[in-house]
């Protein structure tokens, strides 16, 4: 049986680090959210991809497209990479696709320009902090409060309360006719 040891530092999968490094090498402005950000604050956890909130101005979207091209990204549909590579070079506007997931040679990249409960990159930027995760990997990470706000904003909406299908029986076993008669 393998003994579990709590790590004093967060160790991310090399594929996740490589994905974040590629985004940073292309000068993509983004705030890291999702499982990786939560794992940073919780000193670990299970992480299956990178979730980012990029700046939505055109030059940054172009840099994001170039980074995704370098990662051989394919637009994911229901967790499966599309058969044809997404044409990121033709001036694709990722803002129109958002939220979306790209499957890459390294790790999945979830892109959402305005997660629920936020107004996007500028909203998250103020309280985010640069955190060093490895050589050349210093992403801007959303604050724990903002991560909680995103989680609350994306919680499923509860259905409005519905009246009961049948009214409960009247007290003391009186029928509707008896009640109407006593009111007359």
Buried (B, 14 or more C-beta within 10 A) or exposed (E): EEEEEEEEEBEBEEBBBBBBBBBBBBEBBBBBBBBBBBBBBEEBEEBEBBBBBBBBEEEBBBBBBBBBBBBEBBBBEEEEBEEEBBEBEEEBEBBEBBBBBBBBEBBBBBBBBBBEBBEBBEBBBEEBEEBEBBEEBBBBBBBBEBBEBBBEEEEEEEEEEEEEEEEEEEEEEEEEEEEEEEEE
